[in-house]
Amino acid sequence: MHLATYVGLAHRSERTLAESLRVVGEGHARHPDVLFTCRTLAGFSDDHVRQLEPVARRYGEQHGGDVEEPDRLHAAGLAEVRSGPVGLLRDLQDLHVLGTLVLTTWTVINQAAQGLRDHELLSIARSASGQTSRQLSWLNTRMKAAAPQALIVAP
């Protein structure tokens, strides 16, 4: 069963997203909305990781080289932030890309849960998808707010 591949991907990607949100929040702390919202959004991903624990015990969890093709599926985190307005915009964009990986992973898991008629996993996947959509929505809105300053205003 290849569900273990996607359970592993969700686990790793959610952890990476949480850590990256914290890095960006702390790195751009001079923007209080970024700092505090990133902390809150990281908490969503932390909750998803905790909720995945019983699922990982039930279905297993495969990582990278454990299977042939999905080792290309990975999430690179943000270890440091860029400086300035354009740096903030690029960091938000990187978080959005990572969040999109997380959301599509939950979509795949949701479909598997339906096929398995696993109501617990279905509930987790639906809840996590909703919260990940909220994360992406904020990132998109914040990028829109940052773009004019970063791209038009002279440094």
Helices and strands as residue ranges (DSSP letters): H 3-27, H 32-59, G 64-66, G 69-72, H 84-116, H 119-151
